[in-house]
Amino acid sequence: MTAELVRGQNQALPWTRLEIGVEADRALALGAVLVGEAGHALDGADGVALPGAPPLPGLAAPGPPARTHRLAVDLGALPAAATRVDLFLALPDGLDAPARFGALAAPRALLLGPGGEQAAGFAVTGLAEETAVVAVELYRRNGVWKIRAVGQGYQGGVPALLTDRGIAPETALRLGATAQAHTVPVPAALRPDPEPAPTPAGPAAPFGGRVDYTHPGRRPAAPVGGHPYATPPPAAPAPPAAPAVPVAGDASGWSMEERLHNQVWGMFEDLARAVAAYRGAVEFAEDRRERELDAVLEDPRTRTGQGAADARAAASERYETLVARAQEALDRDLAQLAAESRVVEPALPPAMAGWESPVWHAYRPPEQPPFAVRLGDLRLPEAPELRIPMLVRLPLERGLWIDAGRLSDGERESRPAGLRALAAGSAALHTTRLLAVHPPGGLTVHLLDPAGSGAAAFAGLRSAGLLAPAPPAGTAGVAEVLERLTRRVDLVQMAVRGGAREALPPGRDTAEQLLVVHDFPHGFDDRAVTRLRYLADEGPAVGVHLLLVADRDDAAAYGPLLDPLWRGLLRITPLPDGHLADPWVHHLWTFTPPCVPTGSAVLETVVGATARARRGSR
């Protein structure tokens, strides 16, 4: 599976021989720089791999400008002093070439394994006036090689990029001209002897050579010192445009609900990427500072004295500069997301809105099932005030597991009711929302609570007639409900596979089914556990869904038998500061479950309206 990297993110390399690929919609030049401990190009100009130049140890020679590239790298064959390989892209010179990266689609850098399989990708976005960019870097840390998505652009092109790596400006200008040549330069030994060319009389040569379209009255000043490779200084960058004003529903989709759902998920991804980039940039700054300080300490001549103090101060200053830039970029992204949240949150329909939203005060039972439903909110430590709604598509593809584990001593003092009571209340709140956002009669809820410990939490739904008739107490009731739902799943599966859905028995409840199991595994024997696992696996595809309130420690007696069940459910917590792990960018999100505002009667209003609509539909 290909991992999609974001700027600043790194990943360990499992191979020593690999390829770096490039894909773009215009021809680009590819180059590489071998970098040593001090952050400078190894051996000066001899550590730069350019199109048409001889290959370097462990690094193949790049090809001419093209839309796709494949550059082979052998990490084991690199010089021992090389601690980093910077791979950069540049816009080639030419009349048909774009003047800046912002004028073309974002190129992609790919990490390819020995067999050509794609292991990671990175879209180099966020560029504007730059003409060269360091796409990725391969670097060694504690003896392990890694790849990092960089995306650092240079308005001054390849010369500015190389100068930043310690190469003299004159040499950087010469190498830059070679790197950004439209074709691969012919080696000097194969070039014919030059013939003197006539000097054109006017500003442009009518036949042969490039035509100079510059207005005679607006010619740039001659390069300082008349250097043949000198280029005029870049124009001052235009002031950054004001960020676009957010609009609710500004995403793709067939309906407003789908567009809002996609917009919320886009906000989630943007926040994840922005924080990942910030954390990666801080890690990069820390790694760079450590390398610079290690270099000072390794040399006994520079370990002490004013020189060492100056080096440490310079390293700290560079670190603070990098972190400040990362924080500035993060603050800009967070401000834009906060503005978008202020527009999107009031526009969400009841299924996606928080219980504090005014949309619930005008609640009317819907005529169609919703596109998605809200389970809570997600936050990250870098943006504690920015909450992203956690939405899941309906019908539920995975069951829900509300954790009823034990509290720590400190949590028990602040929550004397215990986690089990919180879990029961959270389950009842989720059930209420699911009932309210389905059309009248569109969802049938079965509650299995053999011990009766969740009776108080579900009392409102039970008295309103929104739950299926209560089964017999104890294991007999558990077996009866599970058998009925299992038979339903089998019948619908056979009808669907045989293409005869209309042949189902008359009088069958056509509504979606939600099985709420409270205090699992109390009241379950081995046969009931097997049926529950079957419903969790096969039920969602035919409209039977599961909401489980359980403590995994209580089910330890079943051993690995229940492991597939736990893995197949979406685990959420009733605690307001619980955490959810994100395998995409490895964030630990803070999850806040839904909560009705103190003193609000919205829950009673919604339950009453849902009950009246259901009675009227019968």
C-alpha positions in Angstrom: 0.0 0.0 0.0 1.4 3.4 -1.0 1.7 5.9 1.8 0.9 9.5 0.9 3.4 11.8 2.6 2.8 15.4 3.6 5.4 18.1 3.8 7.8 17.4 6.7 6.7 13.8 7.2 9.4 11.1 7.1 9.4 7.3 6.7 12.1 4.7 7.2 13.6 3.0 4.1 13.4 -0.8 4.2 15.9 -1.1 1.3 19.4 0.1 0.4 18.7 0.0 -3.3 15.7 2.0 -4.5 14.5 4.4 -7.1 13.0 7.9 -6.8 10.4 8.6 -9.5 9.0 11.9 -10.7 5.7 12.4 -12.5 4.6 15.8 -13.9 2.4 17.3 -16.6 5.4 19.2 -18.1 9.0 18.3 -18.7 11.1 18.9 -15.6 14.8 18.6 -14.9 15.9 16.3 -12.1 19.1 16.6 -10.1 20.6 15.6 -6.8 23.1 16.9 -4.2 25.2 14.7 -1.9 25.3 16.6 1.4 27.7 16.1 4.3 27.4 16.6 8.1 27.7 20.4 7.9 24.8 20.7 5.5 27.1 21.6 2.5 27.5 19.8 -0.8 30.0 17.0 -0.5 33.2 17.8 -2.4 31.6 21.0 -3.7 30.5 20.9 -7.3 31.6 17.3 -7.6 28.8 16.3 -5.2 26.1 17.5 -7.6 24.4 15.1 -10.0 23.1 16.9 -13.1 21.7 15.8 -16.5 24.4 14.8 -18.8 27.1 14.6 -16.0 28.9 11.4 -15.0 27.2 9.4 -12.3 28.2 9.8 -8.7 29.0 6.9 -6.3 25.7 5.2 -5.4 23.7 7.7 -7.5 22.9 7.3 -11.2 23.1 10.2 -13.6 19.8 12.0 -14.1 18.3 12.0 -17.6 17.3 15.0 -19.7 14.2 17.1 -18.8 11.1 14.9 -19.1 7.6 14.4 -17.6 8.7 11.2 -15.9 12.0 10.3 -14.3 13.5 7.2 -12.5 16.7 7.8 -10.6 18.4 4.8 -9.1 20.0 5.2 -5.6 22.3 2.7 -3.8 22.6 3.9 -0.3 25.3 1.3 0.5 27.5 2.7 -2.2 27.3 6.4 -1.2 30.4 8.0 0.2 30.8 7.4 3.9 30.8 11.2 4.5 27.4 11.6 2.8 24.6 11.9 5.4 21.9 13.2 3.0 20.8 13.2 -0.6 18.7 16.2 -1.7 16.7 15.5 -4.9 15.5 18.6 -6.6 13.3 19.5 -9.6 13.9 22.5 -11.9 12.0 24.2 -14.7 14.1 23.9 -17.9 14.8 26.9 -20.0 12.9 27.3 -23.2 10.2 29.4 -24.9 7.5 26.8 -24.1 8.6 26.2 -20.5 6.5 27.7 -17.7 8.2 30.6 -15.8 7.3 29.2 -12.3 6.0 26.1 -10.6 2.8 27.9 -9.6 1.8 27.8 -13.3 1.6 24.0 -13.6 0.0 21.2 -11.7 1.8 19.9 -8.6 4.5 17.3 -9.6 4.7 14.0 -7.6 7.8 12.4 -6.2 7.6 8.6 -5.7 9.6 6.1 -3.6 10.0 2.9 -5.6 11.3 -0.4 -4.2 13.7 -2.7 -5.9 10.9 -4.4 -7.8 9.4 -1.1 -8.9 6.6 -1.2 -6.4 5.4 2.2 -5.1 6.0 2.6 -1.3 5.3 6.3 -0.8 4.3 9.3 -2.8 4.5 13.1 -2.2 2.6 15.8 -4.1 4.8 18.9 -4.2 2.1 21.5 -3.6 2.1 25.1 -2.3 4.5 26.5 -4.8 4.1 29.8 -6.5 7.0 31.9 -8.0 9.7 29.2 -7.4 11.7 27.7 -10.4 13.5 25.0 -8.4 12.4 22.9 -5.5 13.9 20.2 -3.2 11.2 17.6 -3.5 12.5 14.9 -1.1 15.6 14.1 0.8 17.1 10.8 1.8 18.9 11.2 5.2 20.7 9.0 7.7 19.9 9.2 11.4 21.3 6.9 14.0 22.4 4.5 11.3 19.0 4.3 9.6 18.2 5.8 6.3 14.9 7.6 5.9 13.0 9.6 3.3 11.5 13.0 4.1 9.0 15.0 2.1 10.5 18.5 1.9 8.9 20.7 -0.8 11.3 23.7 -0.3 11.2 26.0 -3.3 13.7 28.6 -4.5 12.7 31.7 -6.6 16.3 32.0 -7.6 16.3 28.6 -9.2 19.0 26.0 -9.1 21.8 28.6 -8.4 20.0 29.7 -5.2 19.4 26.1 -4.2 23.1 25.2 -4.6 24.4 28.3 -2.9 22.3 27.4 0.1 24.3 24.2 0.2 27.7 25.9 0.4 28.6 26.1 -3.3 30.3 29.3 -4.5 27.9 31.7 -6.3 29.9 31.6 -9.6 29.9 27.8 -9.6 26.3 27.6 -8.6 25.4 29.9 -11.6 27.3 27.6 -14.0 25.8 24.5 -12.6 22.3 26.1 -12.6 22.6 26.9 -16.3 23.5 23.3 -17.0 20.7 21.9 -14.8 18.0 24.0 -16.4 19.2 23.6 -20.0 16.4 22.4 -22.2 18.5 19.5 -23.5 21.4 17.5 -22.1 24.7 19.3 -22.8 27.1 17.5 -25.1 30.4 16.6 -23.4 33.2 19.0 -24.4 35.3 16.2 -26.0 32.5 15.5 -28.6 31.7 19.1 -29.5 32.9 20.5 -32.9 35.3 23.4 -33.0 33.2 26.6 -32.7 32.9 28.8 -35.7 32.7 32.6 -35.3 29.1 33.7 -35.6 28.1 37.0 -37.1 26.8 39.6 -34.7 23.3 40.6 -35.4 22.8 44.3 -36.3 19.6 44.8 -34.3 18.2 43.6 -31.0 16.9 40.4 -32.7 18.4 38.0 -35.2 15.8 37.4 -38.0 17.2 34.0 -38.9 18.8 31.5 -36.5 19.3 32.0 -32.8 16.6 33.1 -30.2 14.6 36.2 -30.9 14.7 38.8 -28.2 11.2 40.0 -27.6 12.2 42.5 -24.9 11.0 46.1 -25.4 14.0 48.2 -26.3 13.0 50.8 -23.7 12.6 48.2 -21.0 15.8 46.2 -21.2 17.2 45.0 -17.8 20.5 46.4 -16.7 23.6 44.5 -17.7 24.7 41.8 -15.2 27.1 43.1 -12.5 30.7 42.4 -13.6 29.5 41.2 -17.0 29.5 37.6 -15.7 28.4 35.3 -18.6 26.1 33.2 -16.4 24.8 36.1 -14.3 21.0 36.6 -14.3 19.0 39.7 -13.4 17.7 39.7 -9.8 14.2 38.2 -9.5 11.4 40.6 -9.3 9.9 41.4 -5.9 7.2 38.8 -5.1 3.7 40.0 -5.4 1.9 40.5 -2.1 0.1 37.3 -1.0 -3.5 37.2 -2.1 -6.1 37.2 0.7 -7.4 33.8 1.5 -10.6 32.7 -0.1 -13.8 33.4 1.9 -15.1 30.0 3.0 -18.5 28.9 1.7 -20.6 26.1 3.3 -21.0 23.2 0.9 -18.0 24.2 -1.2 -17.1 20.6 -2.0 -18.0 18.0 -4.6 -21.2 15.9 -4.2 -24.7 15.3 -5.6 -26.6 16.8 -2.7 -26.0 19.5 -0.1 -25.6 16.9 2.6 -23.0 15.0 0.6 -21.1 18.3 -0.1 -21.1 19.2 3.5 -19.9 15.8 4.5 -17.1 16.0 2.0 -16.2 19.5 3.1 -16.0 18.3 6.8 -13.7 15.5 5.8 -11.6 17.9 3.8 -11.2 20.0 6.9 -10.2 16.9 8.9 -7.6 16.0 6.2 -6.3 19.6 6.0 -5.9 19.8 9.8 -4.1 16.4 9.8 -1.7 17.5 7.1 -1.1 20.9 8.6 -0.2 19.5 12.0 1.9 16.6 10.4 3.8 19.2 8.4 4.4 21.3 11.6 5.6 18.3 13.6 7.8 17.2 10.8 9.3 20.6 10.4 10.0 20.8 14.1 11.6 17.4 14.0 13.7 18.4 11.0 14.8 21.6 12.9 15.7 19.5 16.0 17.6 17.0 13.9 19.5 19.7 12.1 20.4 21.4 15.4 21.6 18.1 16.8 23.8 17.4 13.8 25.3 20.9 14.0 26.0 20.6 17.7 27.5 17.2 17.3 29.8 18.5 14.6 31.0 21.2 17.1 31.6 18.6 19.9 33.4 16.1 17.7 36.3 18.4 16.9 38.4 19.0 20.0 39.6 22.2 18.5 36.1 23.7 18.3 34.6 22.1 21.4 35.4 25.0 23.8 36.0 28.7 23.5 34.2 31.5 21.9 34.0 29.7 18.6 32.0 26.9 20.1 29.7 29.3 21.8 29.1 31.1 18.5 28.4 27.9 16.7 25.9 26.8 19.4 24.2 30.2 19.3 24.1 30.0 15.4 22.6 26.5 15.6 20.0 27.6 18.1 19.1 30.7 16.0 18.7 28.6 12.9 16.5 26.2 14.9 14.3 29.0 16.2 14.0 30.4 12.7 12.8 27.1 11.2 10.4 26.5 14.1 9.0 30.1 13.8 8.4 29.6 10.1 6.6 26.3 10.7 4.5 27.9 13.4 3.7 30.8 11.1 2.5 28.3 8.4 0.5 26.3 11.0 -1.2 29.5 12.4 -2.1 30.5 8.8 -3.7 27.1 8.1 -5.5 27.0 11.5 -6.9 30.5 10.9 -8.3 29.4 7.6 -9.8 26.2 9.0 -11.3 28.2 11.9 -13.0 30.5 9.5 -14.3 27.6 7.5 -15.6 25.9 10.7 -17.5 29.0 11.6 -19.3 28.9 8.3 -19.8 25.1 8.0 -21.0 24.3 11.5 -24.2 26.3 11.4 -25.1 24.9 8.0 -24.9 21.2 9.1 -28.3 19.3 9.1 -29.5 17.6 12.3 -27.8 14.3 11.5 -24.4 16.1 11.4 -25.0 18.9 13.9 -24.1 19.0 17.5 -26.9 18.9 20.1 -26.3 22.6 20.9 -27.0 23.6 17.3 -30.2 25.7 16.7 -31.2 23.4 13.9 -32.6 21.0 16.5 -35.1 23.6 17.7 -36.9 23.5 14.3 -36.5 19.7 14.1 -38.9 17.8 11.9 -38.6 14.0 11.2 -37.0 13.5 7.8 -38.4 11.9 4.8 -35.2 10.2 3.6 -32.3 8.6 5.5 -29.3 10.9 6.1 -26.1 10.7 4.2 -24.0 10.6 7.4 -24.3 10.9 11.2 -22.1 12.7 13.8 -20.5 10.6 16.5 -18.6 13.4 18.3 -15.8 15.9 17.7 -12.1 15.6 17.1 -9.3 17.9 18.1 -5.5 18.0 18.2 -3.3 19.6 20.9 -1.9 22.2 18.4 -5.4 23.5 17.8 -7.5 22.9 21.0 -10.2 25.4 20.0 -10.8 23.9 16.6 -13.1 21.0 16.6 -13.8 18.8 13.6 -17.1 16.8 13.5 -16.5 13.1 13.4 -18.9 11.9 10.7 -19.6 8.3 9.6 -21.6 7.3 6.5 -25.0 5.6 6.8 -25.9 2.8 6.7 -23.1 1.9 9.2 -20.5 -0.2 7.5 -19.0 -1.1 10.9 -20.6 -1.5 14.2 -19.9 0.8 17.2 -18.2 -0.2 20.4 -18.6 2.2 23.3 -15.9 1.4 25.9 -17.2 0.8 29.4 -13.7 0.0 30.9 -12.7 0.9 34.4 -11.7 4.4 35.5 -8.4 5.3 37.2 -8.5 6.5 40.8 -8.3 10.2 39.8 -11.1 9.8 37.2 -13.3 7.8 39.7 -13.2 10.8 42.1 -14.3 13.2 39.4 -16.9 10.8 38.0 -18.5 9.0 40.9 -21.1 7.5 38.6 -18.4 5.4 36.9 -17.6 4.8 33.3 -20.3 2.2 32.8 -23.0 4.8 33.5 -21.3 7.2 31.2 -21.2 4.5 28.5 -24.9 3.7 28.9 -25.8 7.4 28.6 -23.6 7.8 25.5 -25.2 4.7 23.9 -28.7 6.1 24.6 -27.7 9.5 23.1 -26.3 7.8 19.9 -29.5 5.7 19.6 -31.7 8.8 20.0 -29.9 10.6 17.2 -30.1 7.5 14.9 -33.8 7.2 15.5 -34.4 11.0 15.0 -32.5 11.2 11.7 -34.2 8.2 10.1 -37.7 8.6 8.5 -40.6 7.5 10.8 -40.4 3.7 11.0 -37.1 3.6 9.1 -35.1 2.2 12.0 -36.1 -0.5 14.5 -34.0 -0.6 17.7 -33.6 -3.8 19.8 -32.1 -3.4 23.3 -30.4 -6.3 25.0 -29.8 -5.5 28.6 -30.0 -8.8 30.5 -28.9 -7.4 33.9 -31.1 -4.2 33.5 -28.2 -2.0 34.4 -28.9 0.3 31.4 -32.6 0.7 32.1 -32.3 4.2 33.5 -30.4 5.5 30.5 -32.9 4.1 28.0 -36.0 4.8 30.0 -37.0 7.8 27.9 -36.8 5.9 24.6 -38.6 2.9 26.2 -41.5 5.1 27.5 -41.8 6.9 24.2 -42.3 3.6 22.4 -39.2 4.0 20.3 -37.7 0.6 21.2 -38.8 -2.8 20.1 -40.7 -4.8 22.7 -38.5 -5.9 25.5 -37.4 -9.6 25.3 -37.6 -12.0 28.2 -35.1 -11.4 31.0 -31.8 -13.2 31.1 -30.1 -15.5 28.6 -33.5 -16.6 27.1 -34.2 -13.0 25.9 -30.7 -12.7 24.5 -31.0 -16.0 22.5 -34.5 -15.0 21.2 -33.4 -11.6 19.8 -30.2 -13.0 18.3 -32.0 -15.9 16.7 -34.6 -13.6 15.1 -32.0 -11.2 13.7 -29.7 -14.0 12.5 -32.7 -15.6 10.6 -33.4 -12.2 9.1 -29.8 -11.8 7.9 -29.9 -15.3 6.4 -33.2 -14.7 4.6 -32.2 -11.4 3.1 -28.8 -12.8 2.0 -30.4 -15.7 0.2 -32.9 -13.3 -1.5 -30.2 -10.9 -2.6 -27.9 -13.6 -3.9 -30.8 -15.2 -5.8 -32.0 -11.9 -7.2 -35.5 -12.4 -5.6 -35.6 -9.7 -2.9 -39.4 -9.3 -3.6 -39.9 -12.9 -2.6 -39.2 -12.3 1.1 -42.0 -13.3 3.5 -44.9 -10.8 3.7 -45.1 -8.7 6.8 -41.3 -8.6 7.3 -40.1 -5.4 8.9 -38.4 -3.5 6.1 -36.7 -1.0 8.4 -33.0 -0.9 9.2 -32.3 -2.8 12.4 -30.1 -1.6 15.2 -29.1 -4.1 17.9 -27.9 -2.3 21.1 -26.1 -4.7 23.5 -25.5 -3.2 26.9 -23.1 -4.7 29.5 -21.7 -7.3 27.2 -21.0 -10.2 27.7 -23.4 -10.5 30.7 -26.1 -13.0 29.7 -24.2 -14.4 26.7 -23.3 -18.0 26.4 -20.9 -19.4 23.7 -23.7 -19.9 21.2 -24.9 -16.3 21.7 -21.4 -15.0 21.3 -21.0 -16.8 18.0 -24.3 -15.4 16.7 -23.3 -11.9 17.8 -20.0 -12.2 15.8 -22.0 -13.4 12.8 -24.3 -10.4 13.0 -21.3 -8.0 13.4 -19.7 -9.5 10.2 -22.7 -10.1 7.9 -25.4 -7.8 9.3 -24.4 -4.4 7.9 -24.6 -5.5 4.3 -28.3 -6.4 4.8 -29.4 -3.6 7.1 -28.6 -5.1 10.6 -26.3 -3.0 12.7 -24.6 -3.3 16.1 -24.0 -0.9 18.9 -22.1 -2.6 21.7 -21.4 -1.3 25.2 -18.7 -3.4 26.7 -15.5 -3.6 28.8 -12.9 -5.8 27.0 -11.5 -7.0 30.3 -14.9 -8.5 31.2 -14.8 -10.6 28.0 -11.2 -11.9 28.7 -12.6 -15.3 29.5 -13.4 -15.9 25.8 -9.7 -15.4 25.0 -8.9 -14.8 21.3 -12.4 -15.9 20.3 -13.6 -12.2 20.4 -10.6 -10.6 18.8 -12.2 -10.5 15.3 -15.2 -8.9 16.9 -13.2 -6.1 18.6 -11.2 -5.5 15.5 -14.3 -5.2 13.3 -16.0 -2.5 15.5 -15.3 1.2 15.6 -14.3 1.9 19.2 -15.4 5.2 20.8 -15.2 6.4 24.3 -17.8 8.1 26.5 -15.1 10.2 28.2 -14.9 13.9 27.1 -11.1 13.7 26.7 -10.6 10.2 25.3 -8.3 9.5 22.4 -8.6 8.0 19.0 -5.5 6.8 17.1 -5.3 7.7 13.4 -3.3 5.3 11.3 -3.2 7.7 8.4 -0.7 10.2 9.8 -0.3 8.6 13.3 -2.0 11.4 15.2 -3.6 10.8 18.5 -6.9 12.8 18.2 -8.8 14.0 21.2 -12.3 12.6 20.9 -15.2 14.4 22.6 -18.5 12.4 22.7 -21.8 14.2 22.0 -23.4 16.0 24.9 -26.7 17.8 25.5 -26.2 21.3 26.9 -27.0 21.6 30.6 -30.6 22.7 31.1 -31.6 22.2 27.5 -34.9 20.4 26.7 -33.8 19.6 23.1 -33.6 15.8 23.9 -37.2 15.6 25.2 -38.4 17.7 22.2 -36.6 15.4 19.6 -37.8 12.2 21.3 -41.4 13.5 21.5 -41.4 14.6 17.9 -39.9 11.3 16.7 -42.5 9.3 18.8 -45.4 11.2 17.4 -44.2 10.8 13.8 -43.7 7.1 14.3 -47.3 6.7 15.7 -48.6 8.7 12.8 -46.9 6.5 10.2 -48.5 3.3 11.5 
